[in-house]
Amino acid sequence: MNKKESFLNIADEVMEAKENKKPIVALESTIISHGMPYPENIAMASKVESIIRENGAIPATIALIEGKIKIGINKDELEYMASSKNILKASRRDIPVVVARQLSAATTVAGTMICASLAGIKVFATGGIGGVHRGAEKTFDISADLQELSKTDVAVVSAGAKSILDLKLTMEYLETMGVPVIGYGTNEFPAFYTRQSGIFVNYKLDTPEDVAAVILAQINLGYKGGMVIANPIPEEYSMDKDLIDRVIKDAIGEAEKEKITGKDLTPFLLAKIKDITEGKSLDANLKLVYNNAELAAKIAVSLSRLT
């Protein structure tokens, strides 16, 4: 066992899948600990894992618990991550501190990518990636997710980036960092709650097999870095773009009045959007997460057949 592996605690099911080259899909835990209320978060996490199994892959929900990097968590650990009030949030900068001090933390997109890569998992399903925040030309508020995508070899299936962000600058930043953005069945970068953004992706692919072939080519070329598989929310659950744009504008205005910035801004905006849309945004969030889990499982299955 090398030093990196000594920090990993891989669930038996995930280890068996690795040993037998079965498809595995990594899942984040921030959405469990910080993204949804209890006990809805447990129901969501359980359903996501079920969807992945139904589509032929093994789910590996990732979390840091008492200093150990858990690759796959059991029911007791899920309950702990979902209900405890003392769960931190871990991105790249936080993982060494959390591990060294034997703390517990939910992994962000960047944090999950790092841990998945340590465990040799190539496909990861999430809701939406972080991005460039509005006003970043003054604040330099840019999610660590974007740099992680340029250096860590994991393909991330998401419904684009959260629409509270500056999506145009997010795409520009990903281009600068050399991160491929693949539109799944679309030429347009999805905007989380809605399918439309008016911003074009680099490439459009229409089948899991096609996506898996691109992932394998990137691996075989020895590229460092991952890619974004931008999977739009299903049509029947997509919210009206004009409505979402107005809601976000109002929420941002309220945040500015109350001088809410930094790490407190995103949860504030998401909570306001939920309130203003009478919970419709939360339902849309659930549906897009389930949709991403299904696609990620199908991509992981296709990738396993090619390798």
C-alpha positions, 0 to 999 in steps of 0.5 A: 500500500502506498501513502496515498492509498493509506488514506482511502477506505474503499467500500467492499462493493466498490473494491470488488467492482474495481478488481473485476473491472466493473463500471463505477460512478463516483458521487459527491456528498456536498449535495447531501450535507449542504444541498438539501434538507434532512431527510429529503437528502437521504431519499435523494442519495438513495435514489441516485444510487438505485438509478446507477445500479439499475443502469448497470454500474456501481455507485461510489458516494464519496465523503471524508469521515473522521479523516478517512476518504470514503469511496462508497458509504454505507447506510449509517455513514449516509445518515451521519452525512445527511443529519450531522450539523458538523460536516465541513465542505472539502475542496482541494485546499481543504482535504489535507487539513480534514485528513490530518485533523481526522475531521468529517467533510462533504466533498465538492465537485473538485474534492470528489474529482480528486478522491475519485481519481485517487481510487481510479474512478473515471466517471462522476455524476453531479448536479451542476459544476461551479463556475465564474461568479457574476462580478468576478472581474472585481472579486476574482470569485471563481470556483475551484471546480474549473481548475480541477477539471483542467488537472484531474482525469475524471469526466463530470456529468452535469446539467452545465453550471448553476445559472446563478453564475456567469455562464459565458465567462465560465465557458471562456474559463474552461476554454482557456484551461483546455477543458473539453465541454461536450453537449449531450444531445445539445449544441447549447451549454445547459443552465442547470434549471433550464436547457437554454443559455444561448452559449454554445458547447465545443462538441455535441455527442448523442450516445453514451458510446460516443462519449465513452470513446472520447474519454478513452481517447483522452486517457490513451493520449495521456492528457491531464485533466477531465471533461464536462459532459453537459447533460440538459435537464429533461424537457418536461422538467426544464423551467422557463428561462425568462422566469429563472433569469428574473428570479436570479436577478431579484435574488442577487439584488437582495444579496447585494443589499444584505452584503452577502458574499463569498461562500455564503452567497451560493446557498443564499441564492439557491434558498431564495430561488427555491422560495420565490419559485415555491419549491419548483427549483428544488424539484427541477434540481432533483430531476436533473440529478437523477438524469445525470446519474442515469447518463453517467452509469450508461457512459461508465458501462460503455467505457468498461466495454472499451477497456 
